[in-house]
């Protein structure tokens, strides 16, 4: 139930289930797009399945669509909630509120509106940092959390130096670039295929299909979409300060740290061991940053085992 009494429209267009291409067979029989008004923000989520709630939090520059290959199997055991983060996809795009404390609060409000008190979470990339904040700030709400493909949330692990080897620079340069005010929009607008196409290519171990990249680029090829896309990075000063405090409160729930062997690999688990007591590590061979899309079968197998105690207890 939404916190608003007014009926909300049905999400439409490319960002919704009805407008998304190349979904697994039968996807729309299980999943629907919904707007949920949490008072502070109108959020878009794709929801389906039966069982205890499982929240999926995408990374940059993706949307809920990043999880599409995992969602049908997960929906056999869970009510899957794949959300568009603040500023992304069909979720609202306010000017501020892109620190992970606020972003995690968005997700708490979303799950409250859906009637879920306790949940499991899977987060990737920026969604890793948001999901870590959710688990750290609201430990009573999170049964267990799987975190994929960054070497720790900013502020919990040492930052890389400014000057790094070229191949690492090629994969990390977007972080300081995205933090700059206004200039990224001015340079990227009209060249979204160049900028985002490069990011999808350089981070991949197995190249994503052209039509998938084209879909993400189409979602982002809108001046209104770009500030929200960069919002997480512009909130990093606040997020880092928050994480400095969070790391003094170690996570006690089970954590699954997932890395692609062609990307951050074991560094994901190494970083989480600095802030959590019960860390399991998974490194997926021959896989880059986009783990849910490059290696869906391997990731699904690992999540099935990791989530089984929550599923059975839930």
C-alpha positions in Angstrom: 0.0 0.0 0.0 1.3 3.4 -0.8 1.6 6.1 1.8 -0.4 8.3 -0.5 -4.2 8.0 -0.7 -4.3 9.2 -4.3 -4.1 6.4 -7.0 -0.8 6.3 -8.8 -0.4 5.9 -12.5 0.9 2.7 -14.0 4.5 3.0 -15.0 5.0 3.1 -18.7 7.7 3.6 -21.3 11.1 2.0 -21.8 11.9 2.2 -18.1 9.0 0.0 -17.1 8.4 -3.7 -17.4 6.0 -3.2 -20.3 8.5 -1.2 -22.2 11.7 -3.2 -21.5 13.1 -5.3 -24.3 14.4 -8.9 -24.3 13.0 -10.0 -21.0 13.1 -13.7 -20.1 10.1 -15.7 -21.3 7.1 -15.3 -19.0 8.7 -12.3 -17.1 5.6 -10.1 -17.4 3.4 -13.0 -16.1 5.2 -12.7 -12.8 6.5 -9.1 -12.6 4.8 -5.7 -12.8 6.0 -2.2 -12.5 4.7 -0.1 -9.7 5.0 3.4 -8.4 5.2 3.6 -4.6 4.8 7.1 -3.1 6.7 7.2 0.2 6.0 10.8 0.9 9.5 12.1 0.3 9.9 10.4 -3.1 7.9 8.5 -5.7 9.8 5.3 -6.4 9.6 2.8 -9.2 10.0 -0.9 -8.4 9.4 -4.1 -10.4 7.8 -6.6 -8.1 6.8 -10.2 -8.3 7.0 -13.6 -6.7 6.0 -15.3 -3.4 7.9 -15.6 -0.2 9.9 -13.4 2.1 11.0 -10.1 0.6 14.2 -9.8 -1.4 15.3 -6.3 -2.3 17.6 -5.9 -5.4 19.6 -2.6 -5.6 21.3 -1.9 -9.0 24.5 -0.1 -9.7 25.6 2.7 -12.0 24.6 3.4 -14.8 21.9 0.7 -14.7 18.3 0.4 -13.5 16.2 -2.5 -12.1 16.7 -4.1 -15.5 20.2 -5.3 -14.5 18.6 -8.0 -12.4 16.2 -9.3 -15.1 18.1 -12.6 -15.7 18.0 -13.6 -12.0 14.5 -12.4 -11.1 12.3 -15.2 -12.5 14.2 -17.9 -10.6 14.4 -15.8 -7.4 10.7 -15.2 -7.6 10.0 -18.9 -7.0 11.2 -18.4 -3.4 10.9 -14.7 -2.6 8.8 -11.6 -3.3 11.4 -9.8 -5.4 11.5 -6.0 -5.3 13.9 -4.6 -7.9 14.0 -0.8 -7.3 15.2 2.1 -9.4 17.4 4.2 -7.0 16.6 7.9 -6.4 17.5 9.9 -9.6 17.5 6.8 -11.8 15.0 5.3 -14.3 11.4 6.0 -13.4 12.0 7.0 -9.8 11.9 10.6 -8.9 14.9 12.8 -9.5 15.1 15.5 -6.7 18.1 17.9 -6.7 19.6 16.4 -3.5 19.6 13.4 -1.2 22.2 11.3 -2.9 24.3 10.3 0.1 24.0 6.7 1.1 22.2 7.4 4.3 19.4 9.1 2.5 19.4 6.5 -0.3 19.2 3.7 2.3 16.3 5.6 4.0 14.5 5.7 0.6 14.6 1.9 0.6 13.4 1.6 4.2 10.5 3.8 3.3 9.8 1.7 0.2 9.7 -1.6 2.1 7.6 0.0 4.9 5.1 1.1 2.2 5.0 -2.5 0.9 4.5 -3.9 4.4 7.9 -5.5 4.8 9.5 -5.3 8.2 12.5 -7.6 7.7 14.3 -8.3 4.4 17.3 -9.6 2.6 19.2 -7.4 0.2 21.4 -7.8 -2.8 23.4 -4.7 -4.0 25.8 -4.1 -6.9 28.2 -1.2 -7.5 26.6 2.0 -6.2 23.9 -0.4 -4.9 26.6 -2.1 -2.9 27.3 1.1 -1.0 23.6 1.9 -0.5 22.9 -1.7 0.7 25.9 -1.5 3.1 24.4 1.7 4.5 21.0 0.0 4.8 22.5 -2.9 6.7 24.7 -0.7 8.9 22.1 2.0 9.7 19.1 -0.4 10.0 20.5 -3.7 11.2 17.2 -4.8 12.8 15.7 -4.7 9.3 18.3 -6.7 7.3 18.5 -10.5 7.8 21.5 -10.9 5.4 23.1 -8.9 2.6 25.0 -9.8 -0.6 27.3 -7.1 -2.0 28.9 -7.2 -5.4 31.7 -5.6 -7.2 33.2 -2.6 -5.5 36.2 -2.9 -3.1 34.3 -1.5 -0.2 31.9 1.4 0.3 33.7 4.7 0.2 35.1 5.6 3.6 35.3 2.0 4.9 38.4 1.0 2.9 41.5 2.9 1.8 41.0 5.1 -1.3 43.2 4.5 -4.4 45.8 7.1 -5.1 45.3 9.8 -7.7 47.9 8.3 -10.0 47.3 4.6 -10.7 48.4 2.3 -13.5 46.6 3.0 -16.8 44.3 0.0 -16.9 43.0 0.9 -13.4 42.7 4.5 -14.3 40.6 3.6 -17.3 38.1 1.8 -15.0 38.1 4.4 -12.2 38.4 7.7 -14.0 34.6 8.2 -14.1 34.4 8.6 -10.3 36.2 12.0 -10.0 34.7 13.0 -13.4 31.1 12.3 -12.2 31.6 14.3 -9.0 32.3 17.6 -10.9 29.4 20.0 -11.0 27.6 20.7 -14.3 30.5 19.9 -16.6 29.7 16.2 -17.0 26.2 17.1 -18.2 27.6 19.6 -20.7 30.1 17.1 -22.1 27.9 14.0 -22.0 24.6 15.3 -23.3 24.3 14.3 -27.0 27.2 11.9 -26.6 25.6 9.4 -24.2 26.4 6.5 -26.5 30.2 7.4 -26.3 30.4 8.0 -22.6 28.2 5.2 -21.3 29.1 2.8 -24.1 32.8 3.2 -23.0 31.9 2.5 -19.4 29.9 -0.7 -20.2 32.8 -1.9 -22.4 35.8 -1.1 -20.1 34.2 -2.7 -17.0 33.1 -5.9 -18.7 34.8 -9.3 -18.7 32.3 -10.6 -21.1 30.9 -7.9 -23.4 27.3 -7.1 -22.9 25.0 -7.5 -25.9 24.8 -4.3 -28.0 21.0 -4.2 -27.6 21.4 -4.2 -23.8 23.9 -1.4 -23.8 21.7 0.5 -26.3 18.7 0.2 -24.0 20.6 1.7 -21.0 21.9 4.5 -23.2 18.4 5.2 -24.4 17.2 5.5 -20.8 20.1 7.9 -20.0 19.8 10.0 -23.2 17.7 12.6 -21.6 18.9 15.8 -20.0 16.7 15.2 -17.0 18.3 11.8 -16.5 21.9 12.9 -16.3 22.0 14.9 -13.0 20.4 12.0 -11.2 22.8 9.6 -12.8 25.7 11.6 -11.4 24.0 12.3 -8.0 25.5 9.4 -6.1 29.0 10.6 -6.9 28.3 14.2 -6.0 27.1 12.9 -2.6 30.4 11.1 -1.9 31.7 13.7 0.6 28.7 13.1 2.8 28.8 9.3 2.2 32.5 9.1 3.2 31.8 10.9 6.4 28.9 8.6 7.2 31.0 5.5 6.4 33.7 6.7 8.7 31.1 6.3 11.5 29.5 3.2 10.1 32.7 1.2 10.2 32.8 1.6 13.9 29.6 -0.5 14.1 30.5 -3.9 12.5 27.9 -5.8 10.6 26.8 -9.0 12.4 24.4 -10.4 9.9 25.8 -12.8 7.2 27.5 -11.0 4.2 28.2 -12.5 0.8 30.9 -10.6 -1.0 30.8 -11.2 -4.8 33.6 -10.2 -7.2 34.3 -10.8 -10.8 37.7 -12.4 -11.4 38.3 -10.0 -14.3 37.3 -7.0 -12.1 37.6 -6.6 -8.3 37.8 -10.3 -7.4 38.9 -11.0 -3.8 39.2 -7.3 -3.0 35.4 -7.2 -2.4 35.6 -9.7 0.4 38.8 -8.2 1.8 37.1 -4.9 2.1 34.0 -6.3 3.8 36.1 -8.2 6.3 37.2 -4.8 7.6 33.6 -3.9 8.6 31.7 -7.2 9.0 32.1 -10.3 11.2 30.5 -13.0 9.0 31.8 -12.7 5.4 31.6 -15.3 2.7 33.5 -14.7 -0.5 32.6 -15.6 -4.1 34.8 -14.8 -7.1 33.2 -15.6 -10.4 35.7 -16.8 -13.0 35.9 -15.1 -16.4 33.6 -12.3 -15.3 33.9 -8.6 -15.1 32.0 -5.9 -13.3 28.5 -6.7 -14.6 28.2 -9.9 -12.6 24.4 -10.3 -12.8 24.4 -9.9 -16.6 27.7 -11.6 -17.4 27.3 -14.7 -15.2 23.7 -15.0 -14.1 23.7 -18.7 -13.6 26.8 -18.6 -11.3 25.4 -15.7 -9.4 22.0 -17.3 -9.0 23.5 -20.5 -7.7 25.5 -18.6 -5.1 22.5 -16.5 -4.0 20.3 -19.5 -3.7 22.6 -21.1 -1.2 23.3 -17.9 0.7 19.6 -17.0 0.9 18.3 -20.4 1.8 18.4 -19.9 5.7 16.5 -16.6 5.2 14.0 -18.3 2.8 13.4 -21.2 5.2 13.2 -19.0 8.2 11.1 -16.4 6.5 
